[in-house]
Amino acid sequence: MNILLLGSGGRESAFAWKLSQSPKCEQLFIAPGNAGTGQYGTNLNVKVTDFEGIKQAVLNNKVNLVLVGPEEPLVKGIHDFFLADNELKDIPVIGPQREGAQLEGSKDFSKQFMARNNIPAAASRTFTRDTLQEGFEYLATIGLPIVLKADGLAAGKGVLICLTVQEAQQELKEMLTEAKFGEASSKVVVEQFLQGIELSVFVLTDGNNYKVLPSAKDYKRIGEGDTGLNTGGMGSVSPVPFANEEFLQKVEQRVIIPTINGLKQEGIPYKGFIFIGLMNCGGDPYMIEYNCRMGDPETESVVMRIETDLVDLLQGVAEGNLDEKELIISNKVAATVVMVAGGYPGEYLKNKTITGIENVRDSQVFHAGTYLDGEEIKTSGGRVLAITSLQDDMFTALQQATADASRIYYDGMYFRKDIGFDLL
Ligand code: AMP
């Protein structure tokens, strides 16, 4: 079959790498892709939110299946767009329709969904401009620190952790009355702080059956020792040692099954990935968030551990027979080190020539913010490359990915040298 993959990050490079290995994948197209995805298929110069452009790309290239990488087209209804179009309606899209994508697109929706389906999560309430006063009263009752979340998509920036009630009041006021995060903060979820260790669990579902993919831990802060500003993600490791069999059983019983059943009972169709962000609080899982797609840079580590054919699994999602498909997960450990541009996550350097990729010894180099300028590979984004190594044990995987990252050079290059070492 011909497959179109939407997106241009490290996640999409990892997907493209895996999809292109399938005997079922005849032609792979990536829109818009990057300098790396071009190794595995054909990049198309179409934006992920240009639905008409995507339609033309699908028809021109006789695409039989679309995999959506990022959340934005899903929240904006790419899947609904396909279903409503006579020429596209029979072409399966992997990724939920607009309603299911609300699990990520609206924190208020997802909190209410968790509550209705008895899924363990932090206590919370949602406020608007009209209920600001009630919000102030609630802030004084839930204990410190206080978590404030803009309801809508805010490019990963909409969550604030406030250490005092005064700070929380000020921020809540700015979010609701001064549109601190634009339209995304016209509603704000005020939430209790969960103490514990974070991890992510990924589920692939056809809306009825599901497969639990490898768990992963990501590293969000720019600085070593988890210090400094938040980023899109500086690295990841899979599996997560503290997510043992017993803990994952709890996740399946308390979170995954109620989520799939809840979607079914509420009549929300869902074909795609569900990213479950969890806090392990003393051995019990509590929900932090859902995402309606895979994570980046978790995908890079997760995909390396999937031994079975990903196209076969996606076909199972499309056809509703995922239960008949086999998922084999490697016992090896995957570690990903993200290389970023100088200045990131603030204003960052661009158009720097990348050298040394050919010196990498035992890792996959997944491109993120890169482009081809003639023969040269140059940087274009904040997150530039993701270096993923799959090895028999965690120490070797971490060491190899880190060593291989240091074999690559561009002006201003930076990566964390401590990814995963807290887990050893
Ligand atoms: P989210 O966008 O919901 O993933 O939130 C971003 C980050 O904020 C998460 O990855 C957590 O590290 C942190 N966070 C969110 N909610 C909570 C909570 N209730 N307690 C503690 N930390 C949280």
Residues whose N, C-alpha, C, O or C-beta is under 5 A from the ligand:
A	BS01	AMP	A122 V147 V159 E191 Q192 F193 L194 I288 E289
